[in-house]
Amino acid sequence: MTAPHVTVEYCTQCNWLLRAGWVAQELLQTFGTELGGITLRPGTGGVFVVAVDGTTVWDRKADGGFPDIVELKRRVRDTGLPGRPLGHADRART
């Protein structure tokens, strides 16, 4: 199985590079070498979209704001690494 690749598209007009970098850092800290990589993709127009292998797991406009990092990790896991435990993040859901 190929390791999933995450893309974080962020708005340069809104200066969201730091937020995108933080999201990438959090995902790498959690998933490490289980990911095939993370790409930060500059965009415009208020975009903040996180995708796993081309499948959108978070869209700021559709989901109503920025993701809670625990929820984002769950969505990344569910899409790219199903069955992988997240420890405390899974327990917080119940």
PyMOL Python script that loads the backbone (N, CA, C, O; Angstrom):
from pymol import cmd

cmd.read_pdbstr("""\
ATOM      1  N   MET A   1       0.837  -1.185   0.000  1.00  0.00           N
ATOM      2  CA  MET A   1       0.000   0.000   0.000  1.00  0.00           C
ATOM      3  C   MET A   1       0.882   1.248   0.000  1.00  0.00           C
ATOM      4  O   MET A   1       1.860   1.326   0.743  1.00  0.00           O
ATOM      5  N   THR A   2       0.533   2.208  -0.826  1.00  0.00           N
ATOM      6  CA  THR A   2       1.275   3.455  -0.911  1.00  0.00           C
ATOM      7  C   THR A   2       0.877   4.376   0.240  1.00  0.00           C
ATOM      8  O   THR A   2      -0.301   4.475   0.586  1.00  0.00           O
ATOM      9  N   ALA A   3       1.853   5.041   0.822  1.00  0.00           N
ATOM     10  CA  ALA A   3       1.575   5.977   1.911  1.00  0.00           C
ATOM     11  C   ALA A   3       0.774   7.157   1.374  1.00  0.00           C
ATOM     12  O   ALA A   3       1.088   7.676   0.302  1.00  0.00           O
ATOM     13  N   PRO A   4      -0.255   7.589   2.101  1.00  0.00           N
ATOM     14  CA  PRO A   4      -1.087   8.703   1.629  1.00  0.00           C
ATOM     15  C   PRO A   4      -0.329  10.026   1.632  1.00  0.00           C
ATOM     16  O   PRO A   4       0.557  10.257   2.455  1.00  0.00           O
ATOM     17  N   HIS A   5      -0.702  10.884   0.690  1.00  0.00           N
ATOM     18  CA  HIS A   5      -0.099  12.214   0.571  1.00  0.00           C
ATOM     19  C   HIS A   5      -1.145  13.267   0.931  1.00  0.00           C
ATOM     20  O   HIS A   5      -2.272  13.228   0.436  1.00  0.00           O
ATOM     21  N   VAL A   6      -0.769  14.192   1.782  1.00  0.00           N
ATOM     22  CA  VAL A   6      -1.670  15.254   2.233  1.00  0.00           C
ATOM     23  C   VAL A   6      -1.291  16.557   1.533  1.00  0.00           C
ATOM     24  O   VAL A   6      -0.111  16.877   1.388  1.00  0.00           O
ATOM     25  N   THR A   7      -2.300  17.295   1.107  1.00  0.00           N
ATOM     26  CA  THR A   7      -2.096  18.625   0.535  1.00  0.00           C
ATOM     27  C   THR A   7      -2.880  19.626   1.375  1.00  0.00           C
ATOM     28  O   THR A   7      -4.057  19.417   1.670  1.00  0.00           O
ATOM     29  N   VAL A   8      -2.218  20.709   1.754  1.00  0.00           N
ATOM     30  CA  VAL A   8      -2.873  21.798   2.473  1.00  0.00           C
ATOM     31  C   VAL A   8      -2.807  23.024   1.572  1.00  0.00           C
ATOM     32  O   VAL A   8      -1.738  23.601   1.373  1.00  0.00           O
ATOM     33  N   GLU A   9      -3.954  23.417   1.029  1.00  0.00           N
ATOM     34  CA  GLU A   9      -4.027  24.616   0.203  1.00  0.00           C
ATOM     35  C   GLU A   9      -4.508  25.767   1.088  1.00  0.00           C
ATOM     36  O   GLU A   9      -5.519  25.654   1.782  1.00  0.00           O
ATOM     37  N   TYR A  10      -3.774  26.862   1.051  1.00  0.00           N
ATOM     38  CA  TYR A  10      -4.054  27.987   1.950  1.00  0.00           C
ATOM     39  C   TYR A  10      -4.052  29.295   1.173  1.00  0.00           C
ATOM     40  O   TYR A  10      -3.437  29.395   0.111  1.00  0.00           O
ATOM     41  N   CYS A  11      -4.735  30.286   1.701  1.00  0.00           N
ATOM     42  CA  CYS A  11      -4.849  31.592   1.054  1.00  0.00           C
ATOM     43  C   CYS A  11      -3.647  32.480   1.406  1.00  0.00           C
ATOM     44  O   CYS A  11      -3.387  32.767   2.574  1.00  0.00           O
ATOM     45  N   THR A  12      -2.932  32.902   0.375  1.00  0.00           N
ATOM     46  CA  THR A  12      -1.801  33.812   0.597  1.00  0.00           C
ATOM     47  C   THR A  12      -2.288  35.232   0.878  1.00  0.00           C
ATOM     48  O   THR A  12      -1.623  35.978   1.596  1.00  0.00           O
ATOM     49  N   GLN A  13      -3.436  35.615   0.324  1.00  0.00           N
ATOM     50  CA  GLN A  13      -3.990  36.942   0.561  1.00  0.00           C
ATOM     51  C   GLN A  13      -4.399  37.120   2.026  1.00  0.00           C
ATOM     52  O   GLN A  13      -4.377  38.231   2.557  1.00  0.00           O
ATOM     53  N   CYS A  14      -4.770  36.016   2.665  1.00  0.00           N
ATOM     54  CA  CYS A  14      -5.218  36.028   4.060  1.00  0.00           C
ATOM     55  C   CYS A  14      -4.066  35.775   5.036  1.00  0.00           C
ATOM     56  O   CYS A  14      -4.259  35.793   6.252  1.00  0.00           O
ATOM     57  N   ASN A  15      -2.869  35.539   4.494  1.00  0.00           N
ATOM     58  CA  ASN A  15      -1.682  35.258   5.316  1.00  0.00           C
ATOM     59  C   ASN A  15      -1.850  34.018   6.191  1.00  0.00           C
ATOM     60  O   ASN A  15      -1.541  34.045   7.382  1.00  0.00           O
ATOM     61  N   TRP A  16      -2.342  32.930   5.592  1.00  0.00           N
ATOM     62  CA  TRP A  16      -2.585  31.703   6.348  1.00  0.00           C
ATOM     63  C   TRP A  16      -1.455  30.682   6.226  1.00  0.00           C
ATOM     64  O   TRP A  16      -1.647  29.508   6.542  1.00  0.00           O
ATOM     65  N   LEU A  17      -0.275  31.120   5.770  1.00  0.00           N
ATOM     66  CA  LEU A  17       0.856  30.203   5.661  1.00  0.00           C
ATOM     67  C   LEU A  17       1.229  29.612   7.015  1.00  0.00           C
ATOM     68  O   LEU A  17       1.486  28.412   7.106  1.00  0.00           O
ATOM     69  N   LEU A  18       1.265  30.421   8.064  1.00  0.00           N
ATOM     70  CA  LEU A  18       1.632  29.905   9.384  1.00  0.00           C
ATOM     71  C   LEU A  18       0.638  28.850   9.866  1.00  0.00           C
ATOM     72  O   LEU A  18       1.036  27.842  10.449  1.00  0.00           O
ATOM     73  N   ARG A  19      -0.642  29.076   9.625  1.00  0.00           N
ATOM     74  CA  ARG A  19      -1.667  28.105  10.015  1.00  0.00           C
ATOM     75  C   ARG A  19      -1.484  26.809   9.221  1.00  0.00           C
ATOM     76  O   ARG A  19      -1.567  25.717   9.783  1.00  0.00           O
ATOM     77  N   ALA A  20      -1.236  26.931   7.922  1.00  0.00           N
ATOM     78  CA  ALA A  20      -1.025  25.746   7.080  1.00  0.00           C
ATOM     79  C   ALA A  20       0.216  24.984   7.534  1.00  0.00           C
ATOM     80  O   ALA A  20       0.211  23.754   7.577  1.00  0.00           O
ATOM     81  N   GLY A  21       1.271  25.710   7.871  1.00  0.00           N
ATOM     82  CA  GLY A  21       2.497  25.076   8.351  1.00  0.00           C
ATOM     83  C   GLY A  21       2.276  24.357   9.671  1.00  0.00           C
ATOM     84  O   GLY A  21       2.813  23.272   9.892  1.00  0.00           O
ATOM     85  N   TRP A  22       1.488  24.960  10.545  1.00  0.00           N
ATOM     86  CA  TRP A  22       1.184  24.334  11.839  1.00  0.00           C
ATOM     87  C   TRP A  22       0.390  23.046  11.639  1.00  0.00           C
ATOM     88  O   TRP A  22       0.658  22.036  12.289  1.00  0.00           O
ATOM     89  N   VAL A  23      -0.594  23.091  10.732  1.00  0.00           N
ATOM     90  CA  VAL A  23      -1.382  21.889  10.434  1.00  0.00           C
ATOM     91  C   VAL A  23      -0.467  20.793   9.907  1.00  0.00           C
ATOM     92  O   VAL A  23      -0.570  19.641  10.329  1.00  0.00           O
ATOM     93  N   ALA A  24       0.425  21.142   8.991  1.00  0.00           N
ATOM     94  CA  ALA A  24       1.372  20.157   8.448  1.00  0.00           C
ATOM     95  C   ALA A  24       2.247  19.578   9.558  1.00  0.00           C
ATOM     96  O   ALA A  24       2.476  18.370   9.608  1.00  0.00           O
ATOM     97  N   GLN A  25       2.731  20.439  10.440  1.00  0.00           N
ATOM     98  CA  GLN A  25       3.567  19.995  11.556  1.00  0.00           C
ATOM     99  C   GLN A  25       2.807  19.027  12.459  1.00  0.00           C
ATOM    100  O   GLN A  25       3.357  17.998  12.850  1.00  0.00           O
ATOM    101  N   GLU A  26       1.575  19.331  12.793  1.00  0.00           N
ATOM    102  CA  GLU A  26       0.760  18.471  13.646  1.00  0.00           C
ATOM    103  C   GLU A  26       0.520  17.104  12.997  1.00  0.00           C
ATOM    104  O   GLU A  26       0.594  16.070  13.662  1.00  0.00           O
ATOM    105  N   LEU A  27       0.234  17.112  11.695  1.00  0.00           N
ATOM    106  CA  LEU A  27      -0.004  15.852  11.002  1.00  0.00           C
ATOM    107  C   LEU A  27       1.273  15.012  10.922  1.00  0.00           C
ATOM    108  O   LEU A  27       1.230  13.794  11.094  1.00  0.00           O
ATOM    109  N   LEU A  28       2.397  15.659  10.662  1.00  0.00           N
ATOM    110  CA  LEU A  28       3.665  14.928  10.622  1.00  0.00           C
ATOM    111  C   LEU A  28       4.049  14.400  11.995  1.00  0.00           C
ATOM    112  O   LEU A  28       4.587  13.299  12.108  1.00  0.00           O
ATOM    113  N   GLN A  29       3.780  15.172  13.033  1.00  0.00           N
ATOM    114  CA  GLN A  29       4.083  14.725  14.393  1.00  0.00           C
ATOM    115  C   GLN A  29       3.262  13.488  14.749  1.00  0.00           C
ATOM    116  O   GLN A  29       3.758  12.577  15.411  1.00  0.00           O
ATOM    117  N   THR A  30       2.018  13.461  14.312  1.00  0.00           N
ATOM    118  CA  THR A  30       1.124  12.345  14.629  1.00  0.00           C
ATOM    119  C   THR A  30       1.388  11.126  13.745  1.00  0.00           C
ATOM    120  O   THR A  30       1.474  10.006  14.250  1.00  0.00           O
ATOM    121  N   PHE A  31       1.517  11.331  12.432  1.00  0.00           N
ATOM    122  CA  PHE A  31       1.581  10.211  11.504  1.00  0.00           C
ATOM    123  C   PHE A  31       2.992   9.877  11.020  1.00  0.00           C
ATOM    124  O   PHE A  31       3.242   8.761  10.564  1.00  0.00           O
ATOM    125  N   GLY A  32       3.908  10.831  11.115  1.00  0.00           N
ATOM    126  CA  GLY A  32       5.303  10.588  10.754  1.00  0.00           C
ATOM    127  C   GLY A  32       5.481   9.930   9.400  1.00  0.00           C
ATOM    128  O   GLY A  32       4.953  10.403   8.393  1.00  0.00           O
ATOM    129  N   THR A  33       6.229   8.834   9.382  1.00  0.00           N
ATOM    130  CA  THR A  33       6.570   8.167   8.132  1.00  0.00           C
ATOM    131  C   THR A  33       5.411   7.376   7.536  1.00  0.00           C
ATOM    132  O   THR A  33       5.550   6.796   6.459  1.00  0.00           O
ATOM    133  N   GLU A  34       4.274   7.344   8.219  1.00  0.00           N
ATOM    134  CA  GLU A  34       3.094   6.696   7.647  1.00  0.00           C
ATOM    135  C   GLU A  34       2.521   7.521   6.496  1.00  0.00           C
ATOM    136  O   GLU A  34       1.769   7.008   5.667  1.00  0.00           O
ATOM    137  N   LEU A  35       2.885   8.807   6.454  1.00  0.00           N
ATOM    138  CA  LEU A  35       2.458   9.669   5.359  1.00  0.00           C
ATOM    139  C   LEU A  35       3.524   9.660   4.277  1.00  0.00           C
ATOM    140  O   LEU A  35       4.716   9.543   4.562  1.00  0.00           O
ATOM    141  N   GLY A  36       3.085   9.785   3.042  1.00  0.00           N
ATOM    142  CA  GLY A  36       4.016   9.866   1.927  1.00  0.00           C
ATOM    143  C   GLY A  36       4.569  11.267   1.746  1.00  0.00           C
ATOM    144  O   GLY A  36       5.503  11.476   0.972  1.00  0.00           O
ATOM    145  N   GLY A  37       3.999  12.221   2.454  1.00  0.00           N
ATOM    146  CA  GLY A  37       4.455  13.603   2.384  1.00  0.00           C
ATOM    147  C   GLY A  37       3.301  14.558   2.568  1.00  0.00           C
ATOM    148  O   GLY A  37       2.131  14.176   2.541  1.00  0.00           O
ATOM    149  N   ILE A  38       3.667  15.821   2.757  1.00  0.00           N
ATOM    150  CA  ILE A  38       2.673  16.891   2.869  1.00  0.00           C
ATOM    151  C   ILE A  38       3.120  18.024   1.969  1.00  0.00           C
ATOM    152  O   ILE A  38       4.276  18.443   2.009  1.00  0.00           O
ATOM    153  N   THR A  39       2.205  18.515   1.161  1.00  0.00           N
ATOM    154  CA  THR A  39       2.476  19.635   0.272  1.00  0.00           C
ATOM    155  C   THR A  39       1.689  20.840   0.748  1.00  0.00           C
ATOM    156  O   THR A  39       0.490  20.738   1.007  1.00  0.00           O
ATOM    157  N   LEU A  40       2.352  21.980   0.864  1.00  0.00           N
ATOM    158  CA  LEU A  40       1.670  23.245   1.122  1.00  0.00           C
ATOM    159  C   LEU A  40       1.489  23.924  -0.228  1.00  0.00           C
ATOM    160  O   LEU A  40       2.463  24.192  -0.932  1.00  0.00           O
ATOM    161  N   ARG A  41       0.236  24.202  -0.587  1.00  0.00           N
ATOM    162  CA  ARG A  41      -0.066  24.777  -1.888  1.00  0.00           C
ATOM    163  C   ARG A  41      -0.686  26.160  -1.706  1.00  0.00           C
ATOM    164  O   ARG A  41      -1.787  26.273  -1.169  1.00  0.00           O
ATOM    165  N   PRO A  42       0.007  27.221  -2.146  1.00  0.00           N
ATOM    166  CA  PRO A  42      -0.554  28.563  -2.026  1.00  0.00           C
ATOM    167  C   PRO A  42      -1.754  28.750  -2.954  1.00  0.00           C
ATOM    168  O   PRO A  42      -1.773  28.271  -4.088  1.00  0.00           O
ATOM    169  N   GLY A  43      -2.746  29.460  -2.436  1.00  0.00           N
ATOM    170  CA  GLY A  43      -3.937  29.778  -3.214  1.00  0.00           C
ATOM    171  C   GLY A  43      -4.416  31.178  -2.862  1.00  0.00           C
ATOM    172  O   GLY A  43      -3.721  31.927  -2.176  1.00  0.00           O
ATOM    173  N   THR A  44      -5.594  31.522  -3.330  1.00  0.00           N
ATOM    174  CA  THR A  44      -6.181  32.834  -3.060  1.00  0.00           C
ATOM    175  C   THR A  44      -7.673  32.665  -2.793  1.00  0.00           C
ATOM    176  O   THR A  44      -8.221  31.568  -2.904  1.00  0.00           O
ATOM    177  N   GLY A  45      -8.311  33.765  -2.443  1.00  0.00           N
ATOM    178  CA  GLY A  45      -9.767  33.762  -2.296  1.00  0.00           C
ATOM    179  C   GLY A  45     -10.286  33.127  -1.025  1.00  0.00           C
ATOM    180  O   GLY A  45     -11.420  32.651  -0.993  1.00  0.00           O
ATOM    181  N   GLY A  46      -9.479  33.109   0.021  1.00  0.00           N
ATOM    182  CA  GLY A  46      -9.943  32.574   1.296  1.00  0.00           C
ATOM    183  C   GLY A  46      -9.921  31.062   1.384  1.00  0.00           C
ATOM    184  O   GLY A  46     -10.591  30.485   2.240  1.00  0.00           O
ATOM    185  N   VAL A  47      -9.156  30.405   0.508  1.00  0.00           N
ATOM    186  CA  VAL A  47      -9.127  28.955   0.490  1.00  0.00           C
ATOM    187  C   VAL A  47      -8.304  28.401   1.654  1.00  0.00           C
ATOM    188  O   VAL A  47      -7.230  28.911   1.976  1.00  0.00           O
ATOM    189  N   PHE A  48      -8.828  27.357   2.270  1.00  0.00           N
ATOM    190  CA  PHE A  48      -8.076  26.544   3.232  1.00  0.00           C
ATOM    191  C   PHE A  48      -8.668  25.146   3.140  1.00  0.00           C
ATOM    192  O   PHE A  48      -9.688  24.839   3.757  1.00  0.00           O
ATOM    193  N   VAL A  49      -7.998  24.306   2.350  1.00  0.00           N
ATOM    194  CA  VAL A  49      -8.497  22.964   2.051  1.00  0.00           C
ATOM    195  C   VAL A  49      -7.408  21.954   2.364  1.00  0.00           C
ATOM    196  O   VAL A  49      -6.257  22.119   1.960  1.00  0.00           O
ATOM    197  N   VAL A  50      -7.781  20.911   3.086  1.00  0.00           N
ATOM    198  CA  VAL A  50      -6.873  19.808   3.377  1.00  0.00           C
ATOM    199  C   VAL A  50      -7.406  18.588   2.634  1.00  0.00           C
ATOM    200  O   VAL A  50      -8.580  18.236   2.749  1.00  0.00           O
ATOM    201  N   ALA A  51      -6.522  17.951   1.871  1.00  0.00           N
ATOM    202  CA  ALA A  51      -6.916  16.781   1.087  1.00  0.00           C
ATOM    203  C   ALA A  51      -5.924  15.649   1.313  1.00  0.00           C
ATOM    204  O   ALA A  51      -4.737  15.879   1.546  1.00  0.00           O
ATOM    205  N   VAL A  52      -6.432  14.422   1.240  1.00  0.00           N
ATOM    206  CA  VAL A  52      -5.611  13.217   1.327  1.00  0.00           C
ATOM    207  C   VAL A  52      -5.758  12.490   0.001  1.00  0.00           C
ATOM    208  O   VAL A  52      -6.848  12.045  -0.356  1.00  0.00           O
ATOM    209  N   ASP A  53      -4.660  12.373  -0.722  1.00  0.00           N
ATOM    210  CA  ASP A  53      -4.672  11.717  -2.034  1.00  0.00           C
ATOM    211  C   ASP A  53      -5.784  12.268  -2.930  1.00  0.00           C
ATOM    212  O   ASP A  53      -6.443  11.513  -3.644  1.00  0.00           O
ATOM    213  N   GLY A  54      -5.987  13.578  -2.888  1.00  0.00           N
ATOM    214  CA  GLY A  54      -6.975  14.226  -3.737  1.00  0.00           C
ATOM    215  C   GLY A  54      -8.387  14.267  -3.194  1.00  0.00           C
ATOM    216  O   GLY A  54      -9.255  14.911  -3.784  1.00  0.00           O
ATOM    217  N   THR A  55      -8.637  13.595  -2.087  1.00  0.00           N
ATOM    218  CA  THR A  55      -9.963  13.598  -1.461  1.00  0.00           C
ATOM    219  C   THR A  55      -9.993  14.667  -0.376  1.00  0.00           C
ATOM    220  O   THR A  55      -9.211  14.608   0.573  1.00  0.00           O
ATOM    221  N   THR A  56     -10.872  15.626  -0.503  1.00  0.00           N
ATOM    222  CA  THR A  56     -10.967  16.704   0.480  1.00  0.00           C
ATOM    223  C   THR A  56     -11.472  16.158   1.812  1.00  0.00           C
ATOM    224  O   THR A  56     -12.509  15.498   1.881  1.00  0.00           O
ATOM    225  N   VAL A  57     -10.713  16.449   2.866  1.00  0.00           N
ATOM    226  CA  VAL A  57     -11.138  16.045   4.211  1.00  0.00           C
ATOM    227  C   VAL A  57     -11.540  17.262   5.042  1.00  0.00           C
ATOM    228  O   VAL A  57     -12.221  17.119   6.058  1.00  0.00           O
ATOM    229  N   TRP A  58     -11.122  18.464   4.618  1.00  0.00           N
ATOM    230  CA  TRP A  58     -11.557  19.684   5.288  1.00  0.00           C
ATOM    231  C   TRP A  58     -11.544  20.827   4.284  1.00  0.00           C
ATOM    232  O   TRP A  58     -10.561  21.024   3.570  1.00  0.00           O
ATOM    233  N   ASP A  59     -12.632  21.575   4.231  1.00  0.00           N
ATOM    234  CA  ASP A  59     -12.739  22.770   3.398  1.00  0.00           C
ATOM    235  C   ASP A  59     -13.312  23.874   4.283  1.00  0.00           C
ATOM    236  O   ASP A  59     -14.442  23.780   4.761  1.00  0.00           O
ATOM    237  N   ARG A  60     -12.530  24.899   4.488  1.00  0.00           N
ATOM    238  CA  ARG A  60     -12.935  25.983   5.394  1.00  0.00           C
ATOM    239  C   ARG A  60     -14.303  26.546   5.027  1.00  0.00           C
ATOM    240  O   ARG A  60     -15.112  26.830   5.911  1.00  0.00           O
ATOM    241  N   LYS A  61     -14.566  26.707   3.758  1.00  0.00           N
ATOM    242  CA  LYS A  61     -15.849  27.281   3.335  1.00  0.00           C
ATOM    243  C   LYS A  61     -16.999  26.308   3.571  1.00  0.00           C
ATOM    244  O   LYS A  61     -18.044  26.703   4.088  1.00  0.00           O
ATOM    245  N   ALA A  62     -16.824  25.064   3.207  1.00  0.00           N
ATOM    246  CA  ALA A  62     -17.895  24.055   3.352  1.00  0.00           C
ATOM    247  C   ALA A  62     -18.090  23.628   4.804  1.00  0.00           C
ATOM    248  O   ALA A  62     -19.215  23.378   5.237  1.00  0.00           O
ATOM    249  N   ASP A  63     -16.977  23.543   5.564  1.00  0.00           N
ATOM    250  CA  ASP A  63     -17.048  23.051   6.939  1.00  0.00           C
ATOM    251  C   ASP A  63     -17.219  24.156   7.974  1.00  0.00           C
ATOM    252  O   ASP A  63     -17.335  23.877   9.167  1.00  0.00           O
ATOM    253  N   GLY A  64     -17.235  25.404   7.525  1.00  0.00           N
ATOM    254  CA  GLY A  64     -17.531  26.507   8.425  1.00  0.00           C
ATOM    255  C   GLY A  64     -16.385  26.931   9.322  1.00  0.00           C
ATOM    256  O   GLY A  64     -16.571  27.066  10.531  1.00  0.00           O
ATOM    257  N   GLY A  65     -15.223  27.141   8.770  1.00  0.00           N
ATOM    258  CA  GLY A  65     -14.106  27.643   9.556  1.00  0.00           C
ATOM    259  C   GLY A  65     -12.907  26.721   9.499  1.00  0.00           C
ATOM    260  O   GLY A  65     -12.805  25.845   8.640  1.00  0.00           O
ATOM    261  N   PHE A  66     -12.015  26.941  10.426  1.00  0.00           N
ATOM    262  CA  PHE A  66     -10.801  26.138  10.479  1.00  0.00           C
ATOM    263  C   PHE A  66     -11.020  24.891  11.324  1.00  0.00           C
ATOM    264  O   PHE A  66     -11.843  24.886  12.239  1.00  0.00           O
ATOM    265  N   PRO A  67     -10.276  23.835  11.009  1.00  0.00           N
ATOM    266  CA  PRO A  67     -10.506  22.569  11.709  1.00  0.00           C
ATOM    267  C   PRO A  67      -9.936  22.548  13.117  1.00  0.00           C
ATOM    268  O   PRO A  67      -8.884  23.125  13.390  1.00  0.00           O
ATOM    269  N   ASP A  68     -10.646  21.876  13.995  1.00  0.00           N
ATOM    270  CA  ASP A  68     -10.081  21.467  15.266  1.00  0.00           C
ATOM    271  C   ASP A  68      -9.055  20.402  14.905  1.00  0.00           C
ATOM    272  O   ASP A  68      -9.367  19.482  14.149  1.00  0.00           O
ATOM    273  N   ILE A  69      -7.847  20.507  15.426  1.00  0.00           N
ATOM    274  CA  ILE A  69      -6.772  19.626  14.978  1.00  0.00           C
ATOM    275  C   ILE A  69      -7.068  18.153  15.256  1.00  0.00           C
ATOM    276  O   ILE A  69      -6.682  17.292  14.465  1.00  0.00           O
ATOM    277  N   VAL A  70      -7.742  17.850  16.358  1.00  0.00           N
ATOM    278  CA  VAL A  70      -8.076  16.451  16.659  1.00  0.00           C
ATOM    279  C   VAL A  70      -9.050  15.912  15.614  1.00  0.00           C
ATOM    280  O   VAL A  70      -8.891  14.787  15.139  1.00  0.00           O
ATOM    281  N   GLU A  71     -10.048  16.703  15.258  1.00  0.00           N
ATOM    282  CA  GLU A  71     -11.004  16.282  14.234  1.00  0.00           C
ATOM    283  C   GLU A  71     -10.307  16.119  12.885  1.00  0.00           C
ATOM    284  O   GLU A  71     -10.589  15.171  12.152  1.00  0.00           O
ATOM    285  N   LEU A  72      -9.404  17.030  12.557  1.00  0.00           N
ATOM    286  CA  LEU A  72      -8.677  16.917  11.299  1.00  0.00           C
ATOM    287  C   LEU A  72      -7.831  15.647  11.259  1.00  0.00           C
ATOM    288  O   LEU A  72      -7.785  14.967  10.234  1.00  0.00           O
ATOM    289  N   LYS A  73      -7.169  15.326  12.352  1.00  0.00           N
ATOM    290  CA  LYS A  73      -6.371  14.094  12.411  1.00  0.00           C
ATOM    291  C   LYS A  73      -7.262  12.872  12.209  1.00  0.00           C
ATOM    292  O   LYS A  73      -6.869  11.922  11.531  1.00  0.00           O
ATOM    293  N   ARG A  74      -8.446  12.890  12.788  1.00  0.00           N
ATOM    294  CA  ARG A  74      -9.383  11.771  12.593  1.00  0.00           C
ATOM    295  C   ARG A  74      -9.751  11.623  11.120  1.00  0.00           C
ATOM    296  O   ARG A  74      -9.767  10.518  10.578  1.00  0.00           O
ATOM    297  N   ARG A  75     -10.045  12.756  10.481  1.00  0.00           N
ATOM    298  CA  ARG A  75     -10.448  12.712   9.071  1.00  0.00           C
ATOM    299  C   ARG A  75      -9.304  12.248   8.171  1.00  0.00           C
ATOM    300  O   ARG A  75      -9.518  11.481   7.233  1.00  0.00           O
ATOM    301  N   VAL A  76      -8.104  12.710   8.457  1.00  0.00           N
ATOM    302  CA  VAL A  76      -6.936  12.264   7.691  1.00  0.00           C
ATOM    303  C   VAL A  76      -6.742  10.771   7.891  1.00  0.00           C
ATOM    304  O   VAL A  76      -6.522  10.033   6.931  1.00  0.00           O
ATOM    305  N   ARG A  77      -6.822  10.330   9.130  1.00  0.00           N
ATOM    306  CA  ARG A  77      -6.679   8.905   9.432  1.00  0.00           C
ATOM    307  C   ARG A  77      -7.759   8.084   8.738  1.00  0.00           C
ATOM    308  O   ARG A  77      -7.459   7.074   8.101  1.00  0.00           O
ATOM    309  N   ASP A  78      -9.013   8.511   8.859  1.00  0.00           N
ATOM    310  CA  ASP A  78     -10.130   7.760   8.289  1.00  0.00           C
ATOM    311  C   ASP A  78     -10.024   7.644   6.768  1.00  0.00           C
ATOM    312  O   ASP A  78     -10.442   6.641   6.190  1.00  0.00           O
ATOM    313  N   THR A  79      -9.470   8.659   6.128  1.00  0.00           N
ATOM    314  CA  THR A  79      -9.349   8.666   4.669  1.00  0.00           C
ATOM    315  C   THR A  79      -8.098   7.940   4.189  1.00  0.00           C
ATOM    316  O   THR A  79      -8.161   7.144   3.252  1.00  0.00           O
ATOM    317  N   GLY A  80      -6.962   8.210   4.826  1.00  0.00           N
ATOM    318  CA  GLY A  80      -5.705   7.685   4.324  1.00  0.00           C
ATOM    319  C   GLY A  80      -5.123   6.504   5.061  1.00  0.00           C
ATOM    320  O   GLY A  80      -4.353   5.733   4.490  1.00  0.00           O
ATOM    321  N   LEU A  81      -5.482   6.350   6.330  1.00  0.00           N
ATOM    322  CA  LEU A  81      -4.907   5.287   7.163  1.00  0.00           C
ATOM    323  C   LEU A  81      -5.985   4.629   8.018  1.00  0.00           C
ATOM    324  O   LEU A  81      -5.861   4.586   9.242  1.00  0.00           O
ATOM    325  N   PRO A  82      -7.044   4.113   7.385  1.00  0.00           N
ATOM    326  CA  PRO A  82      -8.151   3.553   8.170  1.00  0.00           C
ATOM    327  C   PRO A  82      -7.678   2.439   9.093  1.00  0.00           C
ATOM    328  O   PRO A  82      -6.829   1.621   8.740  1.00  0.00           O
ATOM    329  N   GLY A  83      -8.254   2.439  10.276  1.00  0.00           N
ATOM    330  CA  GLY A  83      -7.903   1.421  11.257  1.00  0.00           C
ATOM    331  C   GLY A  83      -6.751   1.796  12.163  1.00  0.00           C
ATOM    332  O   GLY A  83      -6.521   1.129  13.171  1.00  0.00           O
ATOM    333  N   ARG A  84      -6.011   2.861  11.826  1.00  0.00           N
ATOM    334  CA  ARG A  84      -4.894   3.267  12.665  1.00  0.00           C
ATOM    335  C   ARG A  84      -5.439   3.947  13.919  1.00  0.00           C
ATOM    336  O   ARG A  84      -6.232   4.882  13.813  1.00  0.00           O
ATOM    337  N   PRO A  85      -5.030   3.496  15.099  1.00  0.00           N
ATOM    338  CA  PRO A  85      -5.507   4.138  16.326  1.00  0.00           C
ATOM    339  C   PRO A  85      -4.873   5.514  16.520  1.00  0.00           C
ATOM    340  O   PRO A  85      -3.726   5.744  16.136  1.00  0.00           O
ATOM    341  N   LEU A  86      -5.636   6.418  17.120  1.00  0.00           N
ATOM    342  CA  LEU A  86      -5.132   7.751  17.437  1.00  0.00           C
ATOM    343  C   LEU A  86      -5.004   7.973  18.939  1.00  0.00           C
ATOM    344  O   LEU A  86      -4.799   9.103  19.382  1.00  0.00           O
ATOM    345  N   GLY A  87      -5.122   6.928  19.711  1.00  0.00           N
ATOM    346  CA  GLY A  87      -4.940   7.051  21.156  1.00  0.00           C
ATOM    347  C   GLY A  87      -5.954   7.975  21.779  1.00  0.00           C
ATOM    348  O   GLY A  87      -7.161   7.755  21.667  1.00  0.00           O
ATOM    349  N   HIS A  88      -5.462   9.022  22.445  1.00  0.00           N
ATOM    350  CA  HIS A  88      -6.333   9.941  23.180  1.00  0.00           C
ATOM    351  C   HIS A  88      -7.349  10.625  22.281  1.00  0.00           C
ATOM    352  O   HIS A  88      -8.441  10.959  22.741  1.00  0.00           O
ATOM    353  N   ALA A  89      -7.028  10.840  21.027  1.00  0.00           N
ATOM    354  CA  ALA A  89      -7.959  11.496  20.112  1.00  0.00           C
ATOM    355  C   ALA A  89      -9.182  10.626  19.856  1.00  0.00           C
ATOM    356  O   ALA A  89     -10.282  11.154  19.691  1.00  0.00           O
ATOM    357  N   ASP A  90      -9.019   9.321  19.821  1.00  0.00           N
ATOM    358  CA  ASP A  90     -10.155   8.418  19.674  1.00  0.00           C
ATOM    359  C   ASP A  90     -11.000   8.401  20.940  1.00  0.00           C
ATOM    360  O   ASP A  90     -12.228   8.366  20.865  1.00  0.00           O
ATOM    361  N   ARG A  91     -10.363   8.426  22.089  1.00  0.00           N
ATOM    362  CA  ARG A  91     -11.103   8.416  23.353  1.00  0.00           C
ATOM    363  C   ARG A  91     -11.894   9.706  23.550  1.00  0.00           C
ATOM    364  O   ARG A  91     -12.972   9.675  24.142  1.00  0.00           O
ATOM    365  N   ALA A  92     -11.388  10.831  23.071  1.00  0.00           N
ATOM    366  CA  ALA A  92     -12.068  12.115  23.232  1.00  0.00           C
ATOM    367  C   ALA A  92     -13.374  12.165  22.461  1.00  0.00           C
ATOM    368  O   ALA A  92     -14.241  12.981  22.775  1.00  0.00           O
ATOM    369  N   ARG A  93     -13.531  11.329  21.481  1.00  0.00           N
ATOM    370  CA  ARG A  93     -14.717  11.328  20.626  1.00  0.00           C
ATOM    371  C   ARG A  93     -15.953  10.816  21.351  1.00  0.00           C
ATOM    372  O   ARG A  93     -17.064  11.271  21.078  1.00  0.00           O
ATOM    373  N   THR A  94     -15.773   9.880  22.265  1.00  0.00           N
ATOM    374  CA  THR A  94     -16.929   9.278  22.944  1.00  0.00           C
ATOM    375  C   THR A  94     -17.475  10.125  24.049  1.00  0.00           C
ATOM    376  O   THR A  94     -18.445   9.738  24.701  1.00  0.00           O
TER     377      THR A  94
END
""", "prot")
cmd.dss("prot")
cmd.show_as("cartoon", "prot")
cmd.util.cbc("prot")
cmd.orient("prot")
